[in-house]
Amino acid sequence: MKLIFGLGNPGLEYENTRHNAGFLLIDRLGTAFGAEFRLSKPLSCQYARVRQGGSDILLVKPLTYMNLSGEAFIRVLHFYKAESTDAIVAHDDVSLPLGRLRFQKGGGAGGQHGVESIINCLGGKAFDRLKVGVGPDPGGARRASYVLGRFSQDDKVVLDKVLEQCQDGVSAWLKQGLDYAANRFNGVDFSVAPSGEKPSASPEN
């Protein structure tokens, strides 16, 4: 079984905020896979189990709020007797500009508190990441309010393009692994380029 965790905060007040980029991707994947989400109070998440390409896939949105994401992550792993190496965690990243994405194997939290919670609860970093850029990072005390802010209409256009690439990237990860997905999709760039330069196009098929 492969597990796809999208990080975010539950509740209407957090819908379509930058910090919920992971949730937005899970919703998009759920629509593409024809998934029906269920609520699990014991696992502290919404989840959907689907079968794609002969493989069982679990889509998960933790309901613990961002800073406690690790609690739901561990509960789901234990319940399904899964390994962290079979999971990918999709989350927002302020260090990446809006319009970029990055597949990454392991590594630190980089200031992302949901990832930090997973690392702490797991006691290690052995899980894949899919970072969805929401920068530029305003830094300092402004960062918290920035990530909890909503996307503008122009930003939503860029975000939709990135999430489409993320969806294709997750499909590549499922079939061919992290390295392949990273090599193919980490160069995607829909961000606004300086000096009128055109941003990079989608990766070649």
N, C-alpha and C positions, 0 to 999 in steps of 0.2 A: 504493500500500500504506500502511495505517495501522499504527503500532507502539505497543503498550501495554506499558510496562516497569513491573513491580512490584518495588520495592526491598526487600531483606531480607538475612538471613544464612542460608546453607545449613547443614544438619546438624540432627540430632534435638534437640540441646541448645537450639536457637533456635526450635523450632516453637512457635507460638502466643504468641510474645513480642510486646510492643508494637512493637518495631522491625521486625517482620515483617508489619505491616499490609498493605504492598504485595504481598507474596507471597500473603497470604490472599485479597486481591481477585483476583489472577491465577488462583488455584485456583478461585475461585467463577465467574469468567468462563469458565474452561476447561470446567467442568461444564455451564454454561449453553449453551456453543457446541458441546458434544460433542467437545472437542479431545483429542488424544493428544499428550502432551509427549514430546519427545526430548532427549537430552543431546548437546550439541555442545562438545567440548573445545576446538577451535580458536576458537569464539566465546565460550567461558567462560560458557555459559548453558544453561538448559533452555528450550525454546521449543516452540510449537505454531503451525502455520499453518492458519488457517481461512478460510472464505469466508462472509460474512454480508451480506445486502442487496446483492449484486453487487460487493462490495469484498473484497479480500484483507486479512486482518488477521493480524498476528504478535503473539502473546502471549509475553512474555519474562520469565524470572526469572534475573538475573545470579547466577553462582556464584563471584564474585570476593571475596565478603564486602563488607559495606556500604561501607567506606572506599575501595574500588577499583571501585565500580560503573561509573565512567566508562569503564574499559577495555573492559568488555563492551558498553556502549552504543555506543562508537565502532566496535568490530569488527562489530557487527550492522548499523549504519548503512552502513558501507562494503561489507559483503558483499552486502547487498540493494540497494545503490545508492539508498538512501533519504535524505531530507532530515530534519533534526532537527525542522523545522516540521510534519512528518507524525507526530510522536511525542508521546505523553503519558506522564509519569512519575508513578506512584502511590506515595506514601510516607507514613510516619507523621509527625505533627507535634505536638510537645509543647506548642506555643503555642496550639493549639486544644484545647478540652476534649473528652473522649470523648463522642461523640454528635453531633459536628459534622463537616462536610466542606467543602472549598473547592476549586473549580476556579480556576486562576490562569494567566495568560499571562506567561511570563517571570518576571523578578524574581530576587532573590538566593537564597542557600542557606538563610538563616535558621537557621544552626547545624546543618542536617541534612547530615551528612558524605557521604552517598551523592549527594545533589544537588550538593554542593560538588565532588565528584570528577567528576561529569558536566560541570559548568560548566568546570572546569579542563581536562579532556581535549578538550572540544568547542571551547574558546576563545570561548565565548559563552553566552548565556542563551536562545537562540531555540528553546525547546521548552515545551510546555504541562505543567502540573502538576495533580495531583489529590491534595490533602492530606487525610489521614485523621486526625482528631483523636484523640490518646491522652492528653491532659493531664488534670489540671493539672500543669504543669511544676514539679518540686520544686526545680529550680535548682541551680547550683553543682556540687559534686562528687557529689551524689546523682543527677544526671541520667543518667549512664551506666548505673548499676545499675537505675534506674527503667525506661528504655526496653528493657533486656534482661530485665526481669521479665515474668512471664506475667499474662494477664488473669484476674481472679477470675471466678467463675461469674456473678455479677451483671453484671460488665463485659461478659462474653461476650454476654449478652442484648442490651445496648445496641449492642455492636459489630456483631452480626448485623443489626440494624435499619439501621445506618449503611451496612454493606457492600451491603445490598440496594438502598439509594438510590444508592450509588456505581455499582453495576452498571447501574441505569437511567440514571444520569448519563453513564456511558461510552457507552452506546447512543446517547444524545442527542448526545454529542460526535462520535461517528462519523458521524451523519446530518446534524447541523445546526451543528456547530462549537462552539468553546470559549465564545463569548459567550452563546449560547443555553443551554448546559449550566450556566454560572455563574448566569445570571439565574434559572433554574428550580430549581437544587438548592443553591445556597450558603446559602439560608435554612433548610435542614433543621436541626432541632435536637432531638435526643433526650437532651441532657445534663440533669442534675438541676438544675432551676431553683431559685433562692433563694426563701425565704419562702413555700414551698409553691406557687409559681406553676407552672402547667402548661407543659411544653416545647412548642415549636412542632410542629405536625403535619407530615406529609409534604407536598411541594408539590402544588398542584392539577394535574390533568391538562389 
